[in-house]
Amino acid sequence: MPRQILLVRHYQSQANADGRLDGKVDSPLSERGRERATRLAAFMASREIGPATLIASPLSRAAPPPK
């Protein structure tokens, strides 16, 4: 079976929404970023991708939302 690679950058952070370019500061996602991340999560859940390896940033904007 061929392997698939899916690259996803985090969506808009609050710092970006405020016009700041902070790449190392732990700025949370903006409302728009959360909406887009939710849509991506629904898309990924609808696919049968099987076992996967996830490599993510340690910043909070790359973590799943609390339940």
N, CA, C and O atoms as a CHARMM CRD file, in Angstrom:
* protein
*
  268
    1    1 MET  N      0.85600  -1.18100   0.00000 PROA 1      0.00000
    2    1 MET  CA     0.00000   0.00000   0.00000 PROA 1      0.00000
    3    1 MET  C      0.90100   1.24400   0.00000 PROA 1      0.00000
    4    1 MET  O      1.84000   1.32700   0.79200 PROA 1      0.00000
    5    2 PRO  N      0.62400   2.18900  -0.86800 PROA 2      0.00000
    6    2 PRO  CA     1.44200   3.41200  -0.89200 PROA 2      0.00000
    7    2 PRO  C      1.22200   4.24500   0.36900 PROA 2      0.00000
    8    2 PRO  O      0.12900   4.27600   0.93600 PROA 2      0.00000
    9    3 ARG  N      2.27500   4.90700   0.78200 PROA 3      0.00000
   10    3 ARG  CA     2.19500   5.78000   1.95500 PROA 3      0.00000
   11    3 ARG  C      1.71600   7.16000   1.53200 PROA 3      0.00000
   12    3 ARG  O      1.95900   7.60600   0.41000 PROA 3      0.00000
   13    4 GLN  N      1.04400   7.81300   2.43500 PROA 4      0.00000
   14    4 GLN  CA     0.60200   9.18000   2.20700 PROA 4      0.00000
   15    4 GLN  C      1.26300  10.07500   3.23700 PROA 4      0.00000
   16    4 GLN  O      1.45700   9.67800   4.38600 PROA 4      0.00000
   17    5 ILE  N      1.60100  11.26500   2.82800 PROA 5      0.00000
   18    5 ILE  CA     2.14300  12.26500   3.74600 PROA 5      0.00000
   19    5 ILE  C      1.21700  13.47300   3.68400 PROA 5      0.00000
   20    5 ILE  O      0.93900  14.00700   2.61000 PROA 5      0.00000
   21    6 LEU  N      0.75600  13.88500   4.82600 PROA 6      0.00000
   22    6 LEU  CA    -0.10500  15.06100   4.91400 PROA 6      0.00000
   23    6 LEU  C      0.61000  16.10500   5.75300 PROA 6      0.00000
   24    6 LEU  O      0.88200  15.88300   6.93300 PROA 6      0.00000
   25    7 LEU  N      0.91100  17.23000   5.14900 PROA 7      0.00000
   26    7 LEU  CA     1.56800  18.32700   5.85600 PROA 7      0.00000
   27    7 LEU  C      0.52800  19.40100   6.14100 PROA 7      0.00000
   28    7 LEU  O     -0.16200  19.86800   5.23600 PROA 7      0.00000
   29    8 VAL  N      0.42700  19.78300   7.39600 PROA 8      0.00000
   30    8 VAL  CA    -0.53400  20.80900   7.78900 PROA 8      0.00000
   31    8 VAL  C      0.16600  21.79200   8.70600 PROA 8      0.00000
   32    8 VAL  O      0.74900  21.39900   9.71600 PROA 8      0.00000
   33    9 ARG  N      0.11300  23.03900   8.36700 PROA 9      0.00000
   34    9 ARG  CA     0.64100  24.08100   9.23600 PROA 9      0.00000
   35    9 ARG  C     -0.49200  24.51000  10.15600 PROA 9      0.00000
   36    9 ARG  O     -1.66400  24.44600   9.78300 PROA 9      0.00000
   37   10 HSD  N     -0.14100  24.94600  11.35000 PROA 10     0.00000
   38   10 HSD  CA    -1.21600  25.40000  12.23200 PROA 10     0.00000
   39   10 HSD  C     -1.95200  26.55500  11.55700 PROA 10     0.00000
   40   10 HSD  O     -1.38900  27.26100  10.72100 PROA 10     0.00000
   41   11 TYR  N     -3.18200  26.73000  11.92300 PROA 11     0.00000
   42   11 TYR  CA    -3.96400  27.82100  11.34400 PROA 11     0.00000
   43   11 TYR  C     -3.65700  29.12000  12.07400 PROA 11     0.00000
   44   11 TYR  O     -2.77400  29.16400  12.93100 PROA 11     0.00000
   45   12 GLN  N     -4.36200  30.14100  11.74600 PROA 12     0.00000
   46   12 GLN  CA    -4.06600  31.49600  12.23400 PROA 12     0.00000
   47   12 GLN  C     -3.99400  31.56300  13.76300 PROA 12     0.00000
   48   12 GLN  O     -4.93000  31.17600  14.46300 PROA 12     0.00000
   49   13 SER  N     -2.87000  32.05700  14.25500 PROA 13     0.00000
   50   13 SER  CA    -2.72400  32.25700  15.69800 PROA 13     0.00000
   51   13 SER  C     -3.27700  33.63300  16.06600 PROA 13     0.00000
   52   13 SER  O     -3.49400  34.47900  15.19800 PROA 13     0.00000
   53   14 GLN  N     -3.50000  33.84300  17.35400 PROA 14     0.00000
   54   14 GLN  CA    -3.98800  35.15100  17.79600 PROA 14     0.00000
   55   14 GLN  C     -2.95000  36.22600  17.51000 PROA 14     0.00000
   56   14 GLN  O     -3.30500  37.34900  17.15200 PROA 14     0.00000
   57   15 ALA  N     -1.66700  35.89400  17.66400 PROA 15     0.00000
   58   15 ALA  CA    -0.60600  36.86100  17.35500 PROA 15     0.00000
   59   15 ALA  C     -0.67100  37.27500  15.89300 PROA 15     0.00000
   60   15 ALA  O     -0.55300  38.46000  15.57800 PROA 15     0.00000
   61   16 ASN  N     -0.85900  36.30700  14.99000 PROA 16     0.00000
   62   16 ASN  CA    -0.98100  36.63000  13.56800 PROA 16     0.00000
   63   16 ASN  C     -2.21400  37.48200  13.30400 PROA 16     0.00000
   64   16 ASN  O     -2.15900  38.42100  12.51000 PROA 16     0.00000
   65   17 ALA  N     -3.32500  37.16500  13.96000 PROA 17     0.00000
   66   17 ALA  CA    -4.54700  37.94700  13.78500 PROA 17     0.00000
   67   17 ALA  C     -4.35900  39.38300  14.26300 PROA 17     0.00000
   68   17 ALA  O     -4.99000  40.30600  13.74900 PROA 17     0.00000
   69   18 ASP  N     -3.47700  39.56100  15.25900 PROA 18     0.00000
   70   18 ASP  CA    -3.19400  40.90100  15.78300 PROA 18     0.00000
   71   18 ASP  C     -2.11700  41.62400  14.97900 PROA 18     0.00000
   72   18 ASP  O     -1.74100  42.74900  15.30800 PROA 18     0.00000
   73   19 GLY  N     -1.61400  40.96400  13.90700 PROA 19     0.00000
   74   19 GLY  CA    -0.60600  41.59200  13.06400 PROA 19     0.00000
   75   19 GLY  C      0.82400  41.38300  13.52600 PROA 19     0.00000
   76   19 GLY  O      1.73900  42.03300  13.02100 PROA 19     0.00000
   77   20 ARG  N      1.03000  40.47500  14.48700 PROA 20     0.00000
   78   20 ARG  CA     2.37800  40.18100  14.97100 PROA 20     0.00000
   79   20 ARG  C      2.88000  38.88900  14.33700 PROA 20     0.00000
   80   20 ARG  O      2.10700  37.95600  14.12200 PROA 20     0.00000
   81   21 LEU  N      4.15900  38.83800  14.04200 PROA 21     0.00000
   82   21 LEU  CA     4.76300  37.64300  13.47200 PROA 21     0.00000
   83   21 LEU  C      5.58700  36.95100  14.54900 PROA 21     0.00000
   84   21 LEU  O      6.80600  37.11000  14.60700 PROA 21     0.00000
   85   22 ASP  N      4.92400  36.19400  15.38800 PROA 22     0.00000
   86   22 ASP  CA     5.58500  35.47900  16.47800 PROA 22     0.00000
   87   22 ASP  C      5.60000  34.00100  16.14800 PROA 22     0.00000
   88   22 ASP  O      4.54900  33.36000  16.13400 PROA 22     0.00000
   89   23 GLY  N      6.77800  33.44600  15.88200 PROA 23     0.00000
   90   23 GLY  CA     6.88000  32.03100  15.58100 PROA 23     0.00000
   91   23 GLY  C      7.26100  31.18300  16.76900 PROA 23     0.00000
   92   23 GLY  O      7.03300  29.97400  16.76500 PROA 23     0.00000
   93   24 LYS  N      7.83800  31.79700  17.78900 PROA 24     0.00000
   94   24 LYS  CA     8.30300  31.02400  18.94700 PROA 24     0.00000
   95   24 LYS  C      7.47000  31.26200  20.19300 PROA 24     0.00000
   96   24 LYS  O      7.57400  30.51500  21.16500 PROA 24     0.00000
   97   25 VAL  N      6.65100  32.29200  20.17000 PROA 25     0.00000
   98   25 VAL  CA     5.78900  32.58900  21.31400 PROA 25     0.00000
   99   25 VAL  C      4.58800  31.65400  21.26400 PROA 25     0.00000
  100   25 VAL  O      4.05500  31.38300  20.18700 PROA 25     0.00000
  101   26 ASP  N      4.16600  31.16600  22.40300 PROA 26     0.00000
  102   26 ASP  CA     3.04100  30.22700  22.45800 PROA 26     0.00000
  103   26 ASP  C      1.71500  30.97200  22.40000 PROA 26     0.00000
  104   26 ASP  O      0.99900  31.07000  23.39700 PROA 26     0.00000
  105   27 SER  N      1.39900  31.49000  21.23000 PROA 27     0.00000
  106   27 SER  CA     0.14700  32.20700  21.00900 PROA 27     0.00000
  107   27 SER  C     -0.92600  31.20400  20.59900 PROA 27     0.00000
  108   27 SER  O     -0.69500  30.40300  19.69400 PROA 27     0.00000
  109   28 PRO  N     -2.08800  31.22700  21.23900 PROA 28     0.00000
  110   28 PRO  CA    -3.15000  30.28100  20.88600 PROA 28     0.00000
  111   28 PRO  C     -3.73300  30.59800  19.51000 PROA 28     0.00000
  112   28 PRO  O     -3.45000  31.64700  18.93100 PROA 28     0.00000
  113   29 LEU  N     -4.54100  29.68900  19.00100 PROA 29     0.00000
  114   29 LEU  CA    -5.22300  29.94500  17.74400 PROA 29     0.00000
  115   29 LEU  C     -6.25000  31.05600  17.93000 PROA 29     0.00000
  116   29 LEU  O     -6.83000  31.21500  19.00300 PROA 29     0.00000
  117   30 SER  N     -6.45900  31.81600  16.86700 PROA 30     0.00000
  118   30 SER  CA    -7.52800  32.81300  16.86200 PROA 30     0.00000
  119   30 SER  C     -8.85200  32.07400  16.65900 PROA 30     0.00000
  120   30 SER  O     -8.86100  30.86400  16.43100 PROA 30     0.00000
  121   31 GLU  N     -9.94700  32.78700  16.74000 PROA 31     0.00000
  122   31 GLU  CA   -11.26600  32.17600  16.49200 PROA 31     0.00000
  123   31 GLU  C    -11.29100  31.56500  15.08800 PROA 31     0.00000
  124   31 GLU  O    -11.76900  30.44500  14.90800 PROA 31     0.00000
  125   32 ARG  N    -10.78500  32.28700  14.10800 PROA 32     0.00000
  126   32 ARG  CA   -10.73400  31.78000  12.72900 PROA 32     0.00000
  127   32 ARG  C     -9.86600  30.52100  12.66600 PROA 32     0.00000
  128   32 ARG  O    -10.22500  29.55000  12.00100 PROA 32     0.00000
  129   33 GLY  N     -8.73200  30.54000  13.35500 PROA 33     0.00000
  130   33 GLY  CA    -7.86000  29.37700  13.38400 PROA 33     0.00000
  131   33 GLY  C     -8.52800  28.16400  14.00100 PROA 33     0.00000
  132   33 GLY  O     -8.36800  27.04700  13.50900 PROA 33     0.00000
  133   34 ARG  N     -9.28400  28.37700  15.08800 PROA 34     0.00000
  134   34 ARG  CA   -10.01000  27.26700  15.73000 PROA 34     0.00000
  135   34 ARG  C    -11.07200  26.70100  14.80000 PROA 34     0.00000
  136   34 ARG  O    -11.24900  25.48400  14.72800 PROA 34     0.00000
  137   35 GLU  N    -11.78300  27.57700  14.08200 PROA 35     0.00000
  138   35 GLU  CA   -12.81400  27.10900  13.14200 PROA 35     0.00000
  139   35 GLU  C    -12.19900  26.24400  12.04500 PROA 35     0.00000
  140   35 GLU  O    -12.74400  25.19400  11.70200 PROA 35     0.00000
  141   36 ARG  N    -11.08200  26.67500  11.50400 PROA 36     0.00000
  142   36 ARG  CA   -10.43000  25.91300  10.43400 PROA 36     0.00000
  143   36 ARG  C     -9.84300  24.60400  10.96300 PROA 36     0.00000
  144   36 ARG  O     -9.89200  23.58000  10.28100 PROA 36     0.00000
  145   37 ALA  N     -9.30000  24.63400  12.15000 PROA 37     0.00000
  146   37 ALA  CA    -8.75800  23.40800  12.74400 PROA 37     0.00000
  147   37 ALA  C     -9.87300  22.39200  12.99400 PROA 37     0.00000
  148   37 ALA  O     -9.67100  21.19000  12.82200 PROA 37     0.00000
  149   38 THR  N    -11.04400  22.87500  13.39700 PROA 38     0.00000
  150   38 THR  CA   -12.19500  21.99800  13.60200 PROA 38     0.00000
  151   38 THR  C    -12.61700  21.34800  12.28600 PROA 38     0.00000
  152   38 THR  O    -12.95000  20.16400  12.24700 PROA 38     0.00000
  153   39 ARG  N    -12.60000  22.13100  11.21500 PROA 39     0.00000
  154   39 ARG  CA   -12.94600  21.58500   9.89600 PROA 39     0.00000
  155   39 ARG  C    -11.92500  20.53900   9.45500 PROA 39     0.00000
  156   39 ARG  O    -12.29600  19.51000   8.89000 PROA 39     0.00000
  157   40 LEU  N    -10.64300  20.79500   9.70800 PROA 40     0.00000
  158   40 LEU  CA    -9.60800  19.82100   9.35700 PROA 40     0.00000
  159   40 LEU  C     -9.79800  18.53800  10.16300 PROA 40     0.00000
  160   40 LEU  O     -9.67100  17.44200   9.61700 PROA 40     0.00000
  161   41 ALA  N    -10.09800  18.66300  11.44000 PROA 41     0.00000
  162   41 ALA  CA   -10.31200  17.48100  12.28400 PROA 41     0.00000
  163   41 ALA  C    -11.46700  16.63600  11.74500 PROA 41     0.00000
  164   41 ALA  O    -11.37700  15.40900  11.71400 PROA 41     0.00000
  165   42 ALA  N    -12.54500  17.28800  11.32400 PROA 42     0.00000
  166   42 ALA  CA   -13.68600  16.55400  10.76300 PROA 42     0.00000
  167   42 ALA  C    -13.28900  15.84900   9.46400 PROA 42     0.00000
  168   42 ALA  O    -13.69200  14.71000   9.22600 PROA 42     0.00000
  169   43 PHE  N    -12.50700  16.51800   8.63300 PROA 43     0.00000
  170   43 PHE  CA   -12.03900  15.91100   7.39000 PROA 43     0.00000
  171   43 PHE  C    -11.18300  14.68600   7.68800 PROA 43     0.00000
  172   43 PHE  O    -11.37500  13.63100   7.08400 PROA 43     0.00000
  173   44 MET  N    -10.24300  14.82200   8.61400 PROA 44     0.00000
  174   44 MET  CA    -9.36200  13.70200   8.94200 PROA 44     0.00000
  175   44 MET  C    -10.14900  12.54400   9.55100 PROA 44     0.00000
  176   44 MET  O     -9.85700  11.38200   9.26500 PROA 44     0.00000
  177   45 ALA  N    -11.13800  12.84500  10.38200 PROA 45     0.00000
  178   45 ALA  CA   -11.95000  11.79100  10.99600 PROA 45     0.00000
  179   45 ALA  C    -12.76100  11.03400   9.95000 PROA 45     0.00000
  180   45 ALA  O    -13.07300   9.85900  10.14700 PROA 45     0.00000
  181   46 SER  N    -13.10500  11.68700   8.84400 PROA 46     0.00000
  182   46 SER  CA   -13.91300  11.04900   7.81000 PROA 46     0.00000
  183   46 SER  C    -13.09600  10.12400   6.90900 PROA 46     0.00000
  184   46 SER  O    -13.66400   9.34800   6.14100 PROA 46     0.00000
  185   47 ARG  N    -11.78600  10.20100   6.99800 PROA 47     0.00000
  186   47 ARG  CA   -10.90700   9.37100   6.16000 PROA 47     0.00000
  187   47 ARG  C    -10.46100   8.14300   6.94800 PROA 47     0.00000
  188   47 ARG  O    -10.25500   8.21200   8.16000 PROA 47     0.00000
  189   48 GLU  N    -10.31900   7.05400   6.27000 PROA 48     0.00000
  190   48 GLU  CA    -9.84100   5.83100   6.91700 PROA 48     0.00000
  191   48 GLU  C     -8.34100   5.75200   6.66200 PROA 48     0.00000
  192   48 GLU  O     -7.90000   5.09000   5.72200 PROA 48     0.00000
  193   49 ILE  N     -7.56300   6.42500   7.49700 PROA 49     0.00000
  194   49 ILE  CA    -6.12700   6.48200   7.25000 PROA 49     0.00000
  195   49 ILE  C     -5.36500   5.39500   7.99400 PROA 49     0.00000
  196   49 ILE  O     -4.18400   5.18800   7.71300 PROA 49     0.00000
  197   50 GLY  N     -5.99000   4.70000   8.92300 PROA 50     0.00000
  198   50 GLY  CA    -5.30900   3.63500   9.65000 PROA 50     0.00000
  199   50 GLY  C     -4.23500   4.18300  10.56900 PROA 50     0.00000
  200   50 GLY  O     -4.27100   5.35400  10.94900 PROA 50     0.00000
  201   51 PRO  N     -3.27600   3.33300  10.92500 PROA 51     0.00000
  202   51 PRO  CA    -2.19900   3.77700  11.81100 PROA 51     0.00000
  203   51 PRO  C     -1.43900   4.94500  11.18400 PROA 51     0.00000
  204   51 PRO  O     -1.20800   4.97500   9.97500 PROA 51     0.00000
  205   52 ALA  N     -1.06000   5.89200  12.01400 PROA 52     0.00000
  206   52 ALA  CA    -0.37500   7.08000  11.50500 PROA 52     0.00000
  207   52 ALA  C      0.66900   7.55000  12.50000 PROA 52     0.00000
  208   52 ALA  O      0.57800   7.28800  13.69900 PROA 52     0.00000
  209   53 THR  N      1.65100   8.24300  11.98000 PROA 53     0.00000
  210   53 THR  CA     2.65800   8.88600  12.81300 PROA 53     0.00000
  211   53 THR  C      2.38100  10.37800  12.75700 PROA 53     0.00000
  212   53 THR  O      2.24500  10.95200  11.67700 PROA 53     0.00000
  213   54 LEU  N      2.29900  10.99600  13.91000 PROA 54     0.00000
  214   54 LEU  CA     2.04500  12.43000  13.98300 PROA 54     0.00000
  215   54 LEU  C      3.27300  13.10900  14.55400 PROA 54     0.00000
  216   54 LEU  O      3.78100  12.72000  15.60600 PROA 54     0.00000
  217   55 ILE  N      3.74200  14.12300  13.85400 PROA 55     0.00000
  218   55 ILE  CA     4.85300  14.94700  14.33300 PROA 55     0.00000
  219   55 ILE  C      4.29600  16.35600  14.45000 PROA 55     0.00000
  220   55 ILE  O      3.84500  16.93400  13.46100 PROA 55     0.00000
  221   56 ALA  N      4.32800  16.91400  15.66300 PROA 56     0.00000
  222   56 ALA  CA     3.69400  18.21200  15.89200 PROA 56     0.00000
  223   56 ALA  C      4.57700  19.11500  16.73300 PROA 56     0.00000
  224   56 ALA  O      5.45400  18.65800  17.46700 PROA 56     0.00000
  225   57 SER  N      4.32700  20.37800  16.60900 PROA 57     0.00000
  226   57 SER  CA     4.98200  21.39300  17.42400 PROA 57     0.00000
  227   57 SER  C      4.58300  21.20100  18.89100 PROA 57     0.00000
  228   57 SER  O      3.48200  20.72300  19.16500 PROA 57     0.00000
  229   58 PRO  N      5.44800  21.56200  19.83200 PROA 58     0.00000
  230   58 PRO  CA     5.07400  21.49100  21.24200 PROA 58     0.00000
  231   58 PRO  C      4.20600  22.68000  21.68400 PROA 58     0.00000
  232   58 PRO  O      3.73100  22.70500  22.81900 PROA 58     0.00000
  233   59 LEU  N      3.99900  23.65000  20.80900 PROA 59     0.00000
  234   59 LEU  CA     3.19900  24.81700  21.18600 PROA 59     0.00000
  235   59 LEU  C      1.71800  24.45200  21.30000 PROA 59     0.00000
  236   59 LEU  O      1.23900  23.55000  20.61300 PROA 59     0.00000
  237   60 SER  N      1.00700  25.15400  22.16500 PROA 60     0.00000
  238   60 SER  CA    -0.39700  24.80000  22.44400 PROA 60     0.00000
  239   60 SER  C     -1.29300  24.89300  21.22200 PROA 60     0.00000
  240   60 SER  O     -2.28800  24.17200  21.14900 PROA 60     0.00000
  241   61 ARG  N     -0.98400  25.74500  20.26900 PROA 61     0.00000
  242   61 ARG  CA    -1.84800  25.87000  19.08700 PROA 61     0.00000
  243   61 ARG  C     -1.80400  24.62900  18.20500 PROA 61     0.00000
  244   61 ARG  O     -2.63900  24.48800  17.31200 PROA 61     0.00000
  245   62 ALA  N     -0.85000  23.72400  18.43300 PROA 62     0.00000
  246   62 ALA  CA    -0.76200  22.49300  17.65400 PROA 62     0.00000
  247   62 ALA  C     -1.36900  21.30700  18.39800 PROA 62     0.00000
  248   62 ALA  O     -1.38400  20.19200  17.87700 PROA 62     0.00000
  249   63 ALA  N     -1.86200  21.53600  19.59300 PROA 63     0.00000
  250   63 ALA  CA    -2.44500  20.46000  20.40200 PROA 63     0.00000
  251   63 ALA  C     -3.94600  20.38700  20.17900 PROA 63     0.00000
  252   63 ALA  O     -4.56700  21.38900  19.82600 PROA 63     0.00000
  253   64 PRO  N     -4.53900  19.21000  20.38200 PROA 64     0.00000
  254   64 PRO  CA    -5.98200  19.11200  20.27900 PROA 64     0.00000
  255   64 PRO  C     -6.65800  19.94700  21.35800 PROA 64     0.00000
  256   64 PRO  O     -6.10400  20.13100  22.44100 PROA 64     0.00000
  257   65 PRO  N     -7.83500  20.44500  21.07000 PROA 65     0.00000
  258   65 PRO  CA    -8.53400  21.25900  22.08100 PROA 65     0.00000
  259   65 PRO  C     -8.94500  20.39400  23.26100 PROA 65     0.00000
  260   65 PRO  O     -9.17600  19.19600  23.09900 PROA 65     0.00000
  261   66 PRO  N     -9.03700  20.98400  24.44200 PROA 66     0.00000
  262   66 PRO  CA    -9.48900  20.22600  25.61200 PROA 66     0.00000
  263   66 PRO  C    -10.95100  19.79500  25.43000 PROA 66     0.00000
  264   66 PRO  O    -11.74200  20.48500  24.78700 PROA 66     0.00000
  265   67 LYS  N    -11.28400  18.64900  26.00600 PROA 67     0.00000
  266   67 LYS  CA   -12.67000  18.14600  25.88000 PROA 67     0.00000
  267   67 LYS  C    -13.47800  18.50500  27.07200 PROA 67     0.00000
  268   67 LYS  O    -14.66000  18.16700  27.14100 PROA 67     0.00000
